[in-house]
Amino acid sequence: MPNAERVFNRTERLFALVLLLQNRPYLTSKDLADHFGVSRRTIFRDLRALGESGVPLTYADGGGYEILDGYQLPPLMLTAREAATLLMGTEFTKLQSDVSLARDADQVGLKIESVLPSEVRSYIERLRKSLVMDPYWLHAQRTALRDDDTDGRWYELSQAVAGQKSVLMEYYVASRDEVTRRTVDPLGLVYYTDHWNLIAYDHLRGDIRNYRLDAIRSMRILMERFTPPEGFDLAQHLAERGESPQNVRIRIRFSGAAYRWARRGIPARIEEEAEAGDAVTVTFSFENLEYVAGWLVRYGEMAEALEPEALRTIVREKARALSALYES
């Protein structure tokens, strides 16, 4: 649980101790010392100072320190919707490769949660367990988050997930070019690259399905509550079925010099890297071939799409369009 080499002065550490113990009770002196990167003696001194200042610290029967219920820092007046919005922002920021941003986002989250009313904090905890965000969202089209067609649906569905309430919706099925009506039990929300998806149990199909929020034409939260399938875990479900049902296997060959720069821009988890002479062939899975093609043409002759053929076709079209632009 080390705190990413964060250096606190004593005032910051005392404040952070209160926040930490309010949100994560039953931490031992060793846990706290490891978290703040200080000695246990320093932690004992800090805990004594907090006690002397009126913070109601106690040592739990099961081990670890906690702050008695009822002690609150000055209240932060946030609605459940505002708190959920802040949660989403901090979770996105935690995915940044910059360690300091991820660390600061975690501290912001702790501070916000510590001053929320208990019912809102409980709602946030339930919601956090039902959110998974693609760590490669930075490569997405950010305008997707401001799509008017899905305005408000993320929050409504997040309420349904946290409250375990069924949803009646009209959903557009592109493969059949028709709008279907169905009742689903929302189990979680997932962000794939450039759009939000609802993972839900479909009453009509009798199975857990994936629904794009931008394909939902209308929806209504029902009063009926549901019980999630026994043992259901969102992260495990995604791992078993693949992170996106639209993913395509992609292989690209880069020159060694280009790959040193290209590697950090690959918009997915690398599955395989194979070196041959001065070339590197990389394999990954991704759903948006148009995006990959646009990214790939930056490297010109230093990169070649090997598969799928659909990606090679898009790259050729972009290359021809670029060539025609400069020939005119």
C-alpha positions as CSV (number, residue, x, y, z in Angstrom):
1,M,0.0,0.0,0.0
2,P,2.9,2.4,-0.4
3,N,1.8,5.9,-1.3
4,A,3.8,6.3,-4.6
5,E,6.6,8.1,-3.0
6,R,4.4,11.0,-1.9
7,V,6.2,13.3,0.6
8,F,3.9,14.8,3.2
9,N,4.7,17.5,5.7
10,R,3.2,16.8,9.1
11,T,0.1,19.0,8.7
12,E,-0.7,17.3,5.4
13,R,-0.1,13.9,6.9
14,L,-2.4,14.5,9.9
15,F,-5.2,15.6,7.6
16,A,-4.5,12.7,5.3
17,L,-4.6,10.3,8.3
18,V,-8.1,11.4,9.2
19,L,-9.3,11.0,5.6
20,L,-7.7,7.6,5.2
21,L,-9.1,6.2,8.5
22,Q,-12.5,7.5,7.8
23,N,-12.6,5.8,4.4
24,R,-10.4,2.7,5.1
25,P,-10.8,1.8,8.8
26,Y,-8.9,-1.0,10.6
27,L,-5.5,-0.1,9.2
28,T,-2.6,-1.1,11.5
29,S,0.3,1.2,12.5
30,K,2.4,-0.8,9.9
31,D,-0.2,-0.2,7.2
32,L,-0.2,3.5,7.9
33,A,3.6,3.7,8.1
34,D,3.9,1.9,4.7
35,H,1.3,4.2,3.2
36,F,3.0,7.4,4.2
37,G,6.5,6.2,3.9
38,V,7.4,7.0,7.6
39,S,8.3,5.0,10.7
40,R,5.8,3.4,13.0
41,R,7.1,5.7,15.8
42,T,6.1,8.7,13.6
43,I,2.6,7.2,13.1
44,F,2.2,6.7,16.8
45,R,3.2,10.3,17.4
46,D,0.7,11.5,14.8
47,L,-2.1,9.4,16.2
48,R,-1.5,10.8,19.6
49,A,-1.6,14.3,18.2
50,L,-4.9,13.6,16.6
51,G,-6.4,12.2,19.8
52,E,-5.2,15.2,21.7
53,S,-6.9,17.5,19.2
54,G,-10.3,15.8,19.7
55,V,-10.4,13.3,16.9
56,P,-12.2,10.2,18.4
57,L,-9.6,7.5,17.5
58,T,-10.0,4.0,18.8
59,Y,-8.4,0.6,18.2
60,A,-10.9,-2.0,16.8
61,D,-11.3,-5.3,18.5
62,G,-10.4,-7.1,15.3
63,G,-7.2,-5.0,15.0
64,G,-6.4,-1.7,13.3
65,Y,-7.4,1.9,14.0
66,E,-10.7,3.6,13.2
67,I,-12.5,6.9,13.8
68,L,-15.7,6.6,15.7
69,D,-18.9,7.2,13.8
70,G,-20.2,10.7,14.0
71,Y,-17.0,12.6,13.6
72,Q,-17.1,14.7,10.4
73,L,-15.0,17.3,8.8
74,P,-17.0,20.4,7.6
75,P,-19.7,19.0,5.2
76,L,-19.3,19.3,1.5
77,M,-22.8,19.8,0.0
78,L,-22.9,17.4,-3.0
79,T,-25.9,15.6,-4.5
80,A,-25.5,11.9,-5.4
81,R,-25.4,13.0,-9.1
82,E,-22.6,15.5,-8.4
83,A,-20.7,12.9,-6.3
84,A,-21.0,10.3,-9.1
85,T,-19.7,12.8,-11.7
86,L,-16.7,13.6,-9.5
87,L,-16.1,9.8,-9.0
88,M,-16.1,9.3,-12.7
89,G,-13.6,12.1,-13.2
90,T,-11.2,10.8,-10.6
91,E,-11.4,7.2,-11.9
92,F,-10.5,8.5,-15.4
93,T,-7.6,10.5,-14.0
94,K,-6.3,7.4,-12.2
95,L,-5.7,5.8,-15.6
96,Q,-3.2,8.4,-16.5
97,S,0.4,7.0,-17.0
98,D,1.6,10.0,-14.9
99,V,2.0,8.6,-11.4
100,S,1.5,12.0,-9.7
101,L,-1.9,12.5,-11.5
102,A,-3.1,9.0,-10.4
103,R,-1.9,9.7,-6.9
104,D,-3.6,13.1,-6.6
105,A,-6.8,11.7,-8.1
106,D,-6.8,9.1,-5.3
107,Q,-6.3,11.8,-2.6
108,V,-9.1,13.9,-4.1
109,G,-11.4,10.9,-4.1
110,L,-10.6,10.3,-0.4
111,K,-11.3,13.9,0.5
112,I,-14.6,14.0,-1.3
113,E,-15.8,10.7,0.2
114,S,-14.8,11.7,3.7
115,V,-17.3,14.6,3.8
116,L,-20.2,13.0,2.0
117,P,-23.4,12.0,3.9
118,S,-23.4,8.3,4.7
119,E,-26.2,7.5,2.3
120,V,-24.4,9.2,-0.6
121,R,-21.1,7.5,0.4
122,S,-22.8,4.1,0.3
123,Y,-24.3,4.9,-3.1
124,I,-20.8,5.8,-4.4
125,E,-19.3,2.6,-3.0
126,R,-21.9,0.4,-4.8
127,L,-21.4,2.4,-8.0
128,R,-17.6,2.0,-7.9
129,K,-17.9,-1.7,-7.8
130,S,-20.0,-1.6,-11.0
131,L,-17.7,0.6,-13.1
132,V,-14.9,-0.5,-15.4
133,M,-13.0,2.0,-17.6
134,D,-10.9,1.1,-20.6
135,P,-7.4,2.3,-19.7
136,Y,-6.9,3.3,-23.3
137,W,-9.6,5.9,-23.4
138,L,-7.0,8.7,-23.9
139,H,-6.8,7.6,-27.6
140,A,-10.6,8.0,-28.1
141,Q,-12.6,10.7,-29.7
142,R,-13.4,12.8,-26.6
143,T,-16.4,14.3,-28.2
144,A,-18.2,11.0,-27.7
145,L,-18.5,11.9,-24.0
146,R,-20.6,15.0,-25.1
147,D,-22.9,13.1,-27.4
148,D,-26.4,14.7,-27.1
149,D,-28.0,11.4,-28.0
150,T,-26.8,9.9,-24.7
151,D,-27.1,12.9,-22.5
152,G,-28.1,11.9,-19.0
153,R,-28.3,8.2,-19.7
154,W,-25.0,7.4,-18.0
155,Y,-26.3,8.9,-14.7
156,E,-29.8,7.3,-15.0
157,L,-28.2,3.9,-15.7
158,S,-25.7,4.3,-12.9
159,Q,-28.6,4.9,-10.5
160,A,-30.3,1.7,-11.8
161,V,-27.0,-0.2,-11.4
162,A,-26.5,1.0,-7.8
163,G,-30.2,0.6,-6.9
164,Q,-30.5,-2.8,-8.6
165,K,-33.6,-1.6,-10.6
166,S,-34.7,-3.1,-13.9
167,V,-34.8,-0.9,-17.0
168,L,-37.3,-1.0,-19.9
169,M,-35.7,0.3,-23.1
170,E,-36.1,0.6,-26.8
171,Y,-32.8,-0.4,-28.4
172,Y,-31.6,-0.1,-32.0
173,V,-30.1,-3.2,-33.5
174,A,-27.9,-2.1,-36.4
175,S,-27.4,-5.6,-37.9
176,R,-31.2,-5.8,-38.4
177,D,-31.9,-2.1,-38.8
178,E,-34.7,-2.3,-36.3
179,V,-35.7,-1.0,-32.8
180,T,-36.5,-3.6,-30.3
181,R,-38.2,-3.3,-26.9
182,R,-36.7,-5.2,-23.9
183,T,-36.4,-5.3,-20.2
184,V,-32.9,-5.7,-18.7
185,D,-31.3,-5.9,-15.3
186,P,-28.3,-3.5,-15.4
187,L,-25.2,-5.0,-13.9
188,G,-22.5,-2.5,-14.8
189,L,-21.2,0.3,-17.0
190,V,-18.1,-0.1,-19.1
191,Y,-16.2,2.5,-21.2
192,Y,-14.8,1.0,-24.5
193,T,-12.5,3.4,-26.3
194,D,-15.0,6.0,-27.4
195,H,-18.4,5.0,-26.0
196,W,-20.2,3.8,-22.9
197,N,-21.7,0.3,-22.7
198,L,-24.3,-1.2,-20.4
199,I,-23.7,-4.8,-19.3
200,A,-27.1,-6.2,-18.4
201,Y,-29.1,-9.4,-18.0
202,D,-31.6,-9.5,-20.9
203,H,-35.0,-11.0,-19.9
204,L,-35.9,-11.8,-23.5
205,R,-32.7,-13.7,-24.3
206,G,-32.1,-15.1,-20.9
207,D,-28.4,-14.1,-21.0
208,I,-26.1,-11.3,-20.1
209,R,-25.6,-8.9,-23.0
210,N,-23.7,-5.8,-24.0
211,Y,-25.6,-2.6,-25.0
212,R,-24.2,0.6,-26.4
213,L,-25.7,3.7,-24.7
214,D,-25.8,5.6,-28.0
215,A,-28.0,2.8,-29.4
216,I,-30.6,3.2,-26.7
217,R,-33.5,5.2,-28.3
218,S,-35.5,5.6,-25.1
219,M,-35.5,4.1,-21.6
220,R,-37.4,4.1,-18.3
221,I,-36.2,2.9,-14.9
222,L,-38.7,0.5,-13.4
223,M,-39.7,0.2,-9.7
224,E,-38.9,-3.5,-9.6
225,R,-35.7,-4.5,-8.0
226,F,-33.6,-7.4,-9.1
227,T,-31.0,-9.7,-7.7
228,P,-27.8,-10.0,-9.7
229,P,-26.8,-13.5,-10.9
230,E,-25.2,-15.5,-8.1
231,G,-21.4,-14.9,-8.0
232,F,-21.5,-12.3,-10.9
233,D,-18.3,-10.2,-11.0
234,L,-18.2,-7.5,-13.7
235,A,-14.4,-7.5,-14.2
236,Q,-14.3,-11.3,-14.4
237,H,-17.2,-11.3,-16.9
238,L,-15.4,-8.9,-19.1
239,A,-12.1,-10.9,-18.9
240,E,-14.0,-14.1,-19.9
241,R,-15.8,-12.6,-22.8
242,G,-13.1,-10.2,-24.0
243,E,-13.0,-6.5,-23.2
244,S,-15.0,-5.5,-26.2
245,P,-17.2,-7.8,-28.3
246,Q,-16.2,-5.8,-31.4
247,N,-12.4,-6.3,-31.0
248,V,-10.4,-7.4,-34.0
249,R,-7.0,-9.0,-34.0
250,I,-4.4,-6.6,-35.5
251,R,-0.8,-7.2,-36.5
252,I,1.5,-4.4,-37.6
253,R,5.2,-4.4,-38.6
254,F,7.3,-1.4,-37.6
255,S,10.9,-0.5,-38.2
256,G,12.9,-0.6,-35.0
257,A,13.3,3.2,-35.0
258,A,9.6,3.9,-35.5
259,Y,8.5,1.3,-32.9
260,R,10.3,3.0,-30.1
261,W,7.9,5.9,-30.6
262,A,4.9,4.0,-31.8
263,R,4.8,1.5,-28.9
264,R,3.6,4.1,-26.4
265,G,0.7,5.0,-28.7
266,I,-0.7,1.5,-29.3
267,P,-4.3,1.9,-28.2
268,A,-4.7,-1.6,-26.6
269,R,-2.8,-4.2,-24.5
270,I,0.0,-5.6,-26.5
271,E,-0.5,-9.4,-26.9
272,E,2.8,-10.2,-28.7
273,E,6.0,-8.5,-29.8
274,A,8.3,-10.3,-32.3
275,E,11.7,-8.9,-33.3
276,A,13.3,-9.9,-36.7
277,G,16.4,-7.9,-37.7
278,D,15.5,-4.2,-37.5
279,A,11.8,-4.8,-37.5
280,V,9.2,-5.4,-34.8
281,T,5.9,-7.1,-35.4
282,V,3.3,-6.3,-32.7
283,T,-0.1,-8.0,-32.1
284,F,-3.0,-6.5,-30.2
285,S,-6.9,-6.4,-30.4
286,F,-8.9,-3.3,-31.0
287,E,-12.4,-2.4,-32.3
288,N,-11.9,0.8,-34.2
289,L,-9.9,0.1,-37.5
290,E,-10.5,3.6,-38.7
291,Y,-8.7,5.0,-35.8
292,V,-5.8,2.6,-36.1
293,A,-5.4,3.4,-39.8
294,G,-5.3,7.1,-39.1
295,W,-2.7,6.6,-36.4
296,L,-0.7,4.2,-38.6
297,V,-0.3,6.6,-41.6
298,R,1.7,8.9,-39.4
299,Y,4.6,6.5,-39.7
300,G,4.6,6.2,-43.5
301,E,6.8,3.5,-44.9
302,M,8.2,2.7,-41.5
303,A,5.0,0.8,-40.6
304,E,2.9,-1.9,-42.4
305,A,-0.5,-3.3,-41.5
306,L,-0.3,-7.0,-41.9
307,E,-3.8,-8.0,-40.7
308,P,-6.7,-7.8,-40.9
309,E,-7.2,-7.2,-44.6
310,A,-9.9,-4.6,-43.8
311,L,-7.2,-2.5,-42.0
312,R,-4.9,-2.7,-45.0
313,T,-7.7,-1.5,-47.2
314,I,-8.4,1.5,-45.0
315,V,-4.7,2.4,-44.8
316,R,-4.5,2.2,-48.7
317,E,-7.5,4.5,-49.1
318,K,-6.0,7.0,-46.7
319,A,-2.6,6.9,-48.4
320,R,-4.2,7.4,-51.8
321,A,-6.3,10.4,-50.5
322,L,-3.1,11.9,-49.0
323,S,-1.2,11.4,-52.3
324,A,-4.0,12.9,-54.3
325,L,-4.1,16.0,-52.0
326,Y,-0.4,16.7,-52.8
327,E,-0.7,15.9,-56.5
328,S,-3.5,18.4,-57.1
